C-alpha cells in the first residue's frame, strides 16, 4: 500500500471520529442528564460536586463506528483491504459494550459483569485475537485460550477501575492508543494503524468534556470498551513483534491501569477484603492524599504515561532479546519507585514482616501453637498441662507468671520466681473459667511480631482452659474417691 493513501485514510478517519465525538458527547450528556442516568457524588471516592452523566461510552462507540461508515469514497479501497481486523473484533466489542451499557443503566453485580467480559473475550479469541508468544514461551496450544481471556479481562477491568477522576481513564486510554498506533506504523501494520487512530481521535474529542472539571464520565460502557479494544489491539501488536519477549511492550503501554489494578487486588488480599470492594487506595487517590489537586494529579499520571510510552516503543523497536530485557529492567525499577513514592502501608508492613524477621518469627510461633494444641491432648495431669504451657510460652516470647484456679490455689513458673528481669515488660491476664486465670508477661521490645498475641491468647483461652479444667476435675474426683476409700477402710 502506498504511504500517501494510507495517511490520507488515517486523516479522514481521525477527523470524522474527532468531530463526531465532539458533537455527540454533549448531546448524550444532556439527554441522559434529563433521564437522571448520573453518577452522584459521595464526598469519599467520588469527588465531583454535582451529579454527572456516566454514559460517555455511547458517544465514543457511535463516533468510532460511524467514522468508518462515513469515510469518503476515495478511501474505500484502502479501508476494504484493512478492515478485516475490526470486522473480526466487532461481535466481541458489541458484547463488551452491551455489558457496560446494561451496567450503566440498570447496574450489574461483579460476577454478572465478569460473565459478559468472559463471553466477549471468548469471541475475540475465536476471532483470531490470541496470545501466541509470551516471554519466549509458545502459547499456541492449550494455555493460549486462558492467557488471552485473562489478558482481555485484566485490560477491561483495569480501565474500569482507573476511571475514578476527571479525565483519568480517557487520558490514559489516549496515551495507550497513540502508543499502539505508533508501534503499528513502526511494524508496518496498516490494519492496526487504521483501527487505533480513530479511537485516539474519539478519546481526544471526549476528553474535551471529560477533563477537569468534567461534565460527563466514560461509565462502564466507555471504560470497558476502551480497555477491551486496547487489550485486543495489544495482542495484534505482540503478534507483529520481532522479539521473543512477546507481550512485554504492550504490557508496558498499558502498565498504568494494569499496575493500579494489580496493586488494588494485592492490597485487598493483604487486608482480607473482597477484591471487588471499592476503596480510596487507587493511584489517583494516593496522589490526592499527597496534597495534589485533582487536575495536577491527572497531569502527573499523563506525564508518567508519556514516559511509559517511550519505554514501550523503545522495547518494541529493538531486535535483540538481550537488549529488550535490559530495557525492561529500568522500567521495573521505575514502577517499583513509583509504588514506594505513593506510600502504601499494606506493602511496607508486609515487606517489614517478610524481610526484617517478623514473618519467620510469627510463622515459628504459629507452628509452636499448633504443636501446643496437639500436645495438650496427651497430657494426663494438671502439672503436665502447666509445664507444657510454660514451655510453649517461652518459645513464643512470653513468660508464664502464675496460674490461679479453684479456691485460691496457684502455680508459678520457675522463671517468674527467679531474679527480676531488667527488661521492661507488660502483663497479660487471660481468663479460663470463673475464678481462674493465667498471667503472662512479655518484653516491650520483643522481636517477634505482636500478630502472634491474638492467636496465643485464643489458644490459651480456647484450648488450654478447657483441657486444664477437665484434668483438674478428674484429679479432684480421684482425690475424693481416695478419701472415701480411706474412710471406708
VEXSETOR-234795 format. One record per residue (C-alpha): residue number from 1; x, y, z. Coordinates in steps of 0.25 Angstrom, whole numbers, plus 5000, padded with zeros to 4 digits. Layout:
! VEXSETOR-234795
n;x;y;z
NUM;X;Y;Z
...
//
This chain:
! VEXSETOR-234795
n;x;y;z
1;5000;5000;5000
2;5005;5014;4997
3;5008;5023;5009
4;5001;5035;5004
5;4988;5027;5002
6;4990;5022;5016
7;4992;5035;5022
8;4980;5041;5015
9;4971;5030;5020
10;4976;5032;5034
11;4974;5047;5034
12;4960;5045;5029
13;4956;5035;5039
14;4962;5042;5050
15;4956;5055;5046
16;4942;5049;5045
17;4943;5042;5058
18;4948;5054;5066
19;4937;5063;5060
20;4926;5053;5063
21;4930;5050;5077
22;4932;5065;5079
23;4917;5067;5075
24;4911;5055;5080
25;4917;5055;5094
26;4909;5068;5099
27;4897;5062;5093
28;4898;5049;5101
29;4901;5057;5113
30;4889;5066;5112
31;4880;5054;5108
32;4884;5045;5120
33;4884;5056;5130
34;4869;5058;5127
35;4867;5044;5130
36;4875;5044;5142
37;4885;5034;5138
38;4896;5041;5146
39;4908;5038;5156
40;4904;5044;5169
41;4916;5050;5178
42;4918;5043;5191
43;4929;5052;5197
44;4938;5040;5198
45;4943;5033;5186
46;4934;5041;5176
47;4940;5055;5177
48;4931;5063;5167
49;4922;5074;5173
50;4909;5070;5166
51;4903;5058;5158
52;4909;5056;5145
53;4904;5047;5134
54;4912;5034;5133
55;4909;5028;5119
56;4920;5035;5110
57;4924;5022;5104
58;4912;5023;5095
59;4917;5035;5088
60;4931;5029;5087
61;4925;5016;5081
62;4916;5023;5071
63;4927;5032;5067
64;4937;5021;5065
65;4928;5012;5057
66;4922;5024;5049
67;4936;5029;5045
68;4938;5016;5036
69;4924;5017;5030
70;4925;5032;5026
71;4939;5031;5020
72;4939;5037;5006
73;4938;5028;4994
74;4953;5030;4990
75;4957;5024;5003
76;4948;5011;5000
77;4959;5002;4995
78;4969;5005;5006
79;4958;5002;5016
80;4953;4990;5009
81;4967;4984;5009
82;4970;4986;5024
83;4956;4986;5031
84;4957;4971;5034
85;4963;4974;5048
86;4951;4982;5052
87;4941;4972;5045
88;4946;4961;5053
89;4946;4968;5066
90;4932;4974;5064
91;4924;4963;5071
92;4933;4963;5083
93;4933;4978;5084
94;4918;4978;5083
95;4917;4969;5095
96;4926;4976;5104
97;4919;4990;5100
98;4905;4984;5103
99;4911;4979;5117
100;4915;4993;5120
101;4902;4999;5115
102;4894;4990;5124
103;4902;4993;5136
104;4902;5008;5134
105;4886;5008;5132
106;4882;4997;5142
107;4894;4992;5150
108;4901;4978;5150
109;4907;4970;5160
110;4922;4968;5159
111;4920;4953;5155
112;4910;4957;5144
113;4919;4967;5138
114;4930;4956;5138
115;4921;4947;5130
116;4919;4957;5119
117;4934;4960;5119
118;4937;4946;5118
119;4928;4944;5107
120;4934;4956;5099
121;4948;4950;5102
122;4944;4937;5097
123;4938;4942;5084
124;4951;4951;5082
125;4959;4938;5084
126;4952;4930;5073
127;4952;4942;5064
128;4968;4941;5064
129;4972;4950;5075
130;4981;4941;5082
131;4993;4942;5091
132;5003;4933;5083
133;5016;4936;5089
134;5020;4942;5103
135;5033;4943;5109
136;5039;4933;5099
137;5029;4922;5102
138;5020;4917;5091
139;5005;4918;5095
140;4999;4912;5083
141;4993;4900;5090
142;4984;4899;5102
143;4988;4911;5110
144;4987;4921;5099
145;4972;4922;5102
146;4973;4925;5117
147;4985;4934;5115
148;4977;4942;5105
149;4964;4942;5113
150;4972;4946;5125
151;4979;4958;5118
152;4966;4963;5112
153;4959;4962;5125
154;4970;4970;5132
155;4971;4981;5122
156;4955;4983;5122
157;4955;4983;5137
158;4967;4992;5138
159;4962;5003;5131
160;4948;5002;5138
161;4955;5002;5152
162;4965;5014;5148
163;4953;5023;5144
164;4952;5030;5157
165;4955;5044;5154
166;4952;5054;5143
167;4960;5051;5130
168;4968;5040;5136
169;4963;5027;5129
170;4961;5035;5115
171;4974;5041;5116
172;4982;5028;5119
173;4974;5022;5108
174;4978;5033;5099
175;4993;5031;5102
176;4992;5016;5101
177;4984;5017;5088
178;4995;5026;5082
179;5006;5017;5086
180;5000;5005;5079
181;4997;5014;5067
182;5012;5018;5066
183;5016;5003;5068
184;5007;4999;5057
185;5014;5009;5048
186;5027;5004;5052
187;5024;4990;5049
188;5016;4994;5036
189;5003;4989;5041
190;4992;4997;5033
191;4981;4989;5039
192;4985;4992;5053
193;4988;5007;5050
194;4974;5009;5044
195;4968;5002;5056
196;4975;5011;5066
197;4976;5025;5060
198;4961;5027;5060
199;4960;5022;5074
200;4970;5032;5079
201;4962;5043;5071
202;4950;5039;5079
203;4957;5039;5092
204;4963;5053;5089
205;4949;5059;5086
206;4943;5052;5098
207;4954;5058;5107
208;4949;5072;5103
209;4937;5069;5112
210;4943;5059;5122
211;4956;5067;5126
212;4955;5074;5140
213;4944;5079;5142
214;4937;5068;5135
215;4923;5069;5130
216;4921;5055;5126
217;4928;5042;5130
218;4932;5029;5122
219;4924;5020;5130
220;4925;5005;5129
221;4921;5006;5114
222;4933;5014;5111
223;4943;5009;5121
224;4941;4994;5118
225;4940;4996;5103
226;4953;5005;5102
227;4960;4995;5111
228;4955;4983;5103
229;4959;4989;5090
230;4973;4993;5094
231;4975;4979;5100
232;4971;4973;5087
233;4980;4983;5079
234;4992;4980;5088
235;4990;4965;5085
236;4992;4969;5070
237;5004;4977;5073
238;5010;4966;5081
239;5008;4957;5069
240;5015;4967;5060
241;5027;4967;5070
242;5041;4962;5065
243;5046;4958;5078
244;5043;4946;5088
245;5038;4956;5099
246;5025;4956;5092
247;5015;4963;5101
248;5025;4972;5108
249;5024;4984;5100
250;5009;4984;5100
251;5009;4981;5115
252;5017;4994;5117
253;5008;5002;5109
254;4996;4998;5117
255;5004;4997;5130
256;4998;5009;5138
257;4984;5003;5139
258;4989;4989;5140
259;4998;4993;5151
260;4987;5000;5158
261;4978;4988;5157
262;4989;4979;5162
263;4993;4987;5174
264;4978;4989;5177
265;4976;4974;5177
266;4989;4971;5185
267;4985;4982;5196
268;4971;4976;5198
269;4976;4962;5199
270;4986;4966;5209
271;4975;4972;5217
272;4966;4961;5215
273;4956;4969;5207
274;4947;4966;5196
275;4955;4968;5183
276;4943;4975;5177
277;4940;4984;5188
278;4943;4999;5186
279;4953;5007;5194
280;4961;5020;5193
281;4974;5013;5191
282;4976;5015;5176
283;4988;5022;5170
284;4980;5035;5168
285;4975;5035;5182
286;4989;5033;5187
287;4993;5045;5179
288;4982;5053;5185
289;4986;5049;5199
290;5000;5055;5196
291;4994;5068;5194
292;4992;5069;5179
293;4979;5075;5173
294;4971;5066;5164
295;4976;5074;5152
296;4990;5073;5156
297;4989;5058;5160
298;4983;5055;5146
299;4994;5063;5139
300;5005;5055;5147
301;4999;5042;5142
302;4999;5047;5128
303;5014;5050;5130
304;5016;5036;5135
305;5008;5031;5123
306;5017;5038;5113
307;5030;5032;5120
308;5024;5019;5119
309;5020;5020;5105
310;5035;5023;5102
311;5039;5011;5109
312;5029;5003;5102
313;5032;5008;5088
314;5047;5006;5091
315;5045;4992;5095
316;5037;4989;5083
317;5047;4995;5073
318;5059;4986;5078
319;5062;4974;5070
320;5071;4967;5081
321;5065;4960;5092
322;5076;4963;5102
323;5075;4978;5099
324;5060;4977;5101
325;5062;4970;5114
326;5071;4982;5118
327;5061;4992;5115
328;5051;4985;5124
329;5060;4986;5136
330;5059;5001;5138
331;5044;5001;5134
332;5042;4991;5146
333;5051;5000;5155
334;5043;5012;5151
335;5030;5004;5155
336;5036;5000;5168
337;5040;5014;5171
338;5026;5019;5168
339;5019;5010;5177
340;5029;5013;5188
341;5026;5028;5186
342;5011;5026;5187
343;5014;5020;5201
344;5004;5008;5202
345;5004;5004;5217
346;5000;4990;5213
347;5013;4987;5205
348;5022;4994;5215
349;5017;4986;5226
350;5017;4973;5218
351;5031;4976;5214
352;5035;4978;5228
353;5029;4965;5233
354;5036;4958;5221
355;5050;4964;5221
356;5052;4969;5236
357;5050;4955;5242
358;5036;4957;5247
359;5030;4947;5237
360;5039;4935;5241
361;5037;4938;5256
362;5022;4939;5254
363;5022;4926;5246
364;5030;4919;5256
365;5021;4924;5267
366;5009;4919;5260
367;5015;4905;5258
368;5018;4905;5273
369;5004;4908;5276
370;4999;4897;5266
371;5008;4887;5273
372;5004;4892;5287
373;4989;4889;5284
374;4992;4875;5279
375;5001;4872;5291
376;4990;4877;5301
377;4982;4865;5297
378;4993;4855;5302
379;4995;4862;5316
380;4989;4854;5328
381;4991;4863;5340
382;4990;4877;5344
383;5005;4878;5346
384;5008;4873;5332
385;4998;4883;5326
386;5004;4894;5333
387;5018;4890;5329
388;5014;4889;5315
389;5008;4903;5315
390;5021;4909;5321
391;5030;4903;5311
392;5021;4908;5299
393;5021;4922;5305
394;5036;4922;5306
395;5037;4918;5291
396;5026;4929;5287
397;5033;4940;5294
398;5024;4940;5307
399;5027;4937;5321
400;5017;4929;5330
401;5015;4937;5343
402;5005;4929;5350
403;4992;4921;5349
404;4981;4924;5359
405;4970;4913;5360
406;4960;4908;5370
407;4959;4914;5383
408;4972;4922;5384
409;4981;4911;5378
410;4992;4916;5369
411;5004;4911;5361
412;5016;4919;5358
413;5027;4916;5347
414;5042;4915;5351
415;5045;4927;5342
416;5035;4936;5350
417;5041;4933;5363
418;5056;4935;5359
419;5063;4948;5359
420;5056;4960;5353
421;5057;4962;5338
422;5063;4976;5335
423;5055;4978;5322
424;5042;4985;5324
425;5030;4976;5322
426;5015;4977;5320
427;5006;4967;5327
428;4994;4960;5321
429;4983;4953;5328
430;4975;4942;5321
431;4962;4937;5328
432;4960;4922;5327
433;4947;4920;5335
434;4940;4926;5347
435;4951;4930;5357
436;4962;4924;5349
437;4972;4931;5340
438;4987;4931;5335
439;4996;4943;5336
440;5007;4945;5325
441;5018;4955;5323
442;5025;4960;5310
443;5036;4970;5308
444;5032;4982;5301
445;5044;4981;5291
446;5041;4966;5287
447;5046;4964;5273
448;5034;4955;5270
449;5022;4961;5263
450;5011;4965;5272
451;5002;4958;5262
452;5004;4945;5270
453;4998;4951;5282
454;4984;4949;5278
455;4985;4934;5273
456;4993;4931;5286
457;4982;4937;5295
458;4972;4929;5287
459;4980;4916;5289
460;4981;4918;5304
461;4966;4922;5306
462;4960;4913;5296
463;4969;4900;5297
464;4977;4901;5309
465;4966;4905;5318
466;4956;4894;5315
467;4967;4884;5316
468;4972;4889;5329
469;4958;4889;5335
470;4956;4875;5331
471;4969;4870;5337
472;4966;4878;5350
473;4952;4872;5351
474;4958;4858;5349
475;4968;4860;5359
476;4958;4865;5369
477;4949;4853;5366
478;4961;4843;5368
479;4964;4850;5381
480;4950;4850;5387
481;4949;4835;5383
482;4962;4832;5390
483;4957;4839;5403
484;4944;4832;5403
485;4952;4819;5401
486;4961;4822;5413
487;4948;4826;5422
488;4942;4812;5418
489;4954;4805;5422
//
